Amino acid sequence: MCIRDRTLISDTISIELPASPGMYRVLLGLYDYNTGQRLPVAVSQAGDNIVGVLGGDSLHLKSITVN
C-alpha cells in the first residue's frame, strides 16, 4: 500500500495508562508492513495545526498527566 500526500487515515485504538503517576507523551509512528522498519516523519502545516516537525520517526501527538 502506498500512502500519498494528503491521504487521511483514520483509526481508533485503546491504550493502557501507566500505573505510575506522572506526565507521559503520546507518540505516533508508522511501520513498513513488510520489513517492520519505522518510517520517517516529515510534517509541516500552517495555521493552528502541526508546524515544522521535520525528521525523526515519530510524531508527538499530546502529553497526558496520570494522577
Stockholm file with secondary structure:
# STOCKHOLM 1.0

chainA/1-67         MCIRDRTLISDTISIELPASPGMYRVLLGLYDYNTGQRLPVAVSQAGDNIVGVLGGDSLHLKSITVN
#=GR chainA/1-67 SS CCCCTTCCCCCCCCCCCCSSCEEEEEEECCBCTTTCCBCCCEECCCTTSCCCEESSSCEEEEEEEEC
#=GC SS_cons        CCCCTTCCCCCCCCCCCCSSCEEEEEEECCBCTTTCCBCCCEECCCTTSCCCEESSSCEEEEEEEEC
//
